[in-house]
Amino acid sequence: MSTTHAEHSHHEQSFITKYVFSQDHKMIAKQFLITGFLMGFIGMMMSVLFRLQLGWPGESFPILTFLLGENWAPDGVLTPDKYLALVTIHGTIMVFFLLTAGLSGTFSNLLIPLQLGARDMASGFLNMLSYWFFFLSSIIMLVSLGVEGGPASAGWTIYPPLSALPQAIPGSGLGMTLWLVSMAIFIVSSLLGSLNYIVTILNLRTKGMKMTRMPLTIWAFLITAILGVLTFPVLLSAALLLIFDRSFETSFYLSDIVVAGTALDFNGGSPILFEHLFWFLGHPEVYIVLLPSLGLTSEIISVNARKPIFGYRAMIGSMLTIAFISIIVWGHHMFVTGMNPFLGAVFTFTTLLVAIPSAVKVFNYLTTLWKGNIRFTPAMLFAVGLISTFISGGLTGLILGDSALDINVHDTYFVVGHFHIVMGLSAVFGMYAGAYHWFPKLFGRMMNHNLGKAHFWLTITSVYGVFLPMHFIGLAGVPRRYYSNSAFPLFDSFIDLNEIVSAFAILAAFAQVLFFINFVYSALRGPKATQNPWDSNTLEWTTPVEHIHGNWPGDIPAVHRWPYDYSKPGAASDFIPQTVPLSEYEKDEGH
Amino acid sequence: MITFLIFLAILLAVTAIVQMLSIYDLTSAIKGRKAFEVTERENKMQAFLWLIFVPSYFIFILWQYLVWGKYMLPESASVHGEKIDGLFATTWLIIIPVFIITHSLLAYFCFKYVYNKDRKASFFAHNNKLELAWTVIPSLTLATLILYGLKTWNSVMSPIPDEADKVTIELFARQFDWTARYAGEDEKLGRSHFRLIKGFNALGVDSSDANAHDDILVKGEFHLPVNKPVEFVFRSQDVIHSAYMPHFRAQMNCVPGMATLFNFIPRYTTAEMKQKTSNENFDYILLCNKICGAAHYNMQMKIIVESEEDYNKWLSSQKRFLASN
């Protein structure tokens, strides 16, 4: 990297190239963050709306009619098929739009060049395309809410034949077509982004930035991007075959079907094939969502505990192991599809192995806190919160991953509770931690930390209030995706618990409003940031507060040490930036 | 009107918070302190909150267990289900201590090691012995769990031996109801084909197959004899459904275009279970547990387990397929 700032500041930029079709990674990161959060807000509001129905089934809420219209909620009561529509789009938006694109798109784009010492991503143009494909797919997904028959309603996993037959559910008409088109475009965006991240990380590190000196954030982004490149294309193929079945009468997934009194001509396909293809992405997707958050929190915990992350190499090793294993566990979503019991046994074995690297990560986090000197910034609160959710949700995975136990809890609320805590909350907490921590880097201003703390405590209390009871409800056998449990006297005992869950869901939504106010206010009027507000070692804090094209005004700094020299004995201050050369008394520890 | 008021209230709250934010920033500026600096007192407060939060979290779980624990599934009503329940109990025995210990450490560390400008954190970057310990111990624990789990899984999924005396039942799913088909005296289900599904012949049973003649089709409820192996064959005519019988710890997807299998031995009759749960209205149920359309939430069938005599009596009072055709 010998290019200097001078070469980069030649071209004057218009409004369009600076704020809209920007090729600058920092602007693109902001675009991803804001689009992702807006989509996430929509997804969260949907969950509040269907929680109204689940908490107080059949009761009239005029706000439902007001927000959704007469077609979806006549007289203030959601219809059963639109309930499924909301559940489906909520899941799709949260998993893909908020936690895949929103999370990786923001922080990979922001931090890869800044923490590695690069002027920008390897290809600014691909990066821009990646964002605009994502934007387009978001728009198509939102447009699908308004079409005849409603949006896709077959669950976010869109299993055919339900997703293939408009006769089976109205949402499988135009709504489903738009879902598939939106996701195909989304996958293109994700692949462009991932390729760019991988190439940048491998090629554009500054002088001295060995792979083993990269912050764990970058390791997490690298592993995530590789996982995405390996698995997203499989989802794309699954979606394409489904488009064929739906529109061109092929029979990849369909066979022997009689629907609405008519026998259809599909012959020889199998819906189980779709499940295999879907979960081949679907399971690694959990880690595509989770790993960036683990990377962000590793960094935040180390900075705020003023202590090196414990077991740096073990952290990398455990992420690599988790990523590898995650590709060979997809069958645990299919234990009760009638798969060969031997295959079920293999998937149980591989699935439970994930617990080992996960345990290593948890213990390493705890040891990092041990004898630390902990500052509780809002980012740190969310990072510690992530340790809690990762433990709470991860442990119940031991039950779901065990095929014999899965028989009885499969597709019940137990699953909903489990994955919302371990993947939903952990990923969201990581994303919030990242947003609070790197806000000064993104917007040059600081967020209000009192409001941030209130946001955290309200959030963690209310989300546990939402998802913990679901374990009890699920253990009683209540299936997920039920519009109401009133048809089953067996489940009557949970009426009040469901009200509690819904009340907490509403509280959780209000808590997020605090964040949005803080975010918008601080971005526009917050106090100006200093260059290195958290006394951090990594390179992004050596750039000026005001964004400049090319990141560093002069030469790119060289790196002389790993990023975790916090509270090093003998050093005057409790942090030593990576740009500081080793002093005489320090021996090179191979970092 | 109420909607309007709610919006007005939210608007006011947002304005109030924004005003508070700007006042806070102004006063910090006047006091000459960085608005984003976390003071020592604030740090201690957060550390203290963690110390409060984690025990409250435990109490919240315990409270739920005390109030709603009794509504969770009663002991298993099938033979294999007892093995599953045993595995469940063992798994909880591992999960709960790990959960409590790690969370307690988290709270304690947060409280104990809160920021103090006069103290320096320990530069403790790695320790091979520790790292080895928490790789090996989870591995051994998991090895046990995996072995126990696989043993249970294999015994649950093993087919009924051919020579055993068994009942064969097909559970046929469609949007949004269930039909059960008994094999009849010949113990063989007759052939069926989806193109034959029409009117009365809801399952597409092929009447030219002699095995089909004594098949029995029932709706609404189906009966099982206690202590006798039941072989279930699952089919669907439209979308994927899932036959879920929670009390028997039994679940299997019903997939159009293929047949899936599951078997179990019912352990208690409905009457016995009413006593065990001291609930006069107790009934075993079959419900759909795979999203299948708008009325998914109401796709069920009652199951009655009774003595073999009662079962035979009930079965002989049902119509044979050919008679009903």
Interface residues (C-beta under 8 A of the other chain):
Chain A: P62 I63 F66 T79 P80 D81 L84 A154 G155 Y159 P160 P161 L162 L165 A168 I169 L254 S255 D256 I257 V258 V259 A263 G268 G269 S270 P271 I272 A305 R306 K307 P308 I309 F310 G311 Y312 R313 A314 V336 T337 G338 P341 G344 A345 T348 F349 L352 L353 A355 I356 A359 V360 V362 F363 N364 L366 T367 L369 W370 K371 G372 N373 I374 R375 F376 T377 L381 V384 I387 S388 I391 S392 L395 T396 L398 I399 D402 S403 A404 L405 I407 N408 H410 D411 T412 M446 M447 N448 H449 N450 L451 K453 W457 I460 T461 Y464 G465 L468 P469 F472 I473 L475 A476 G477 P479 R481 Y482 Y483 S484 N485 A487 F488 P489 L490 S493 F494 L497 V513 L514 I517 N518 Y521 S522 R525 G526 P527 A529 T530 P533 Y564 Y566 S567 K568 P569 D574
Chain B: I2 T3 I6 I10 V14 I17 V18 L21 S22 Y24 D25 S28 A29 K34 A35 F36 V38 E42 N43 Q46 A47 L49 W50 F53 V54 Y57 F60 I61 Q64 Y65 W68 G69 Y71 M72 L73 G81 K83 I84 L87 F88 T91 I94 I95 V98 F99 T102 H103 L105 L106 F109 C110 Y113 V114 Y115 N116 R119 K120 A121 S122 F123 F124 A125 H126 N127 L130 E131 W134 T135 P138 S139 L142 L145 I146 G149 L150 T152 W153 N154 V156 M157 S158 R174 Q175 F194 R195 I197 G204 F234 Q237 D238 V239 I240 S242 Y244 P246 H247 R249 A250 Q251 M252 N253 V255 P256 G257 M258 T260 L261 N281 D283 I285 L287 C288 N289 K290 I291 C292 G293 A294 A295 H296 Y297 N298 Q300
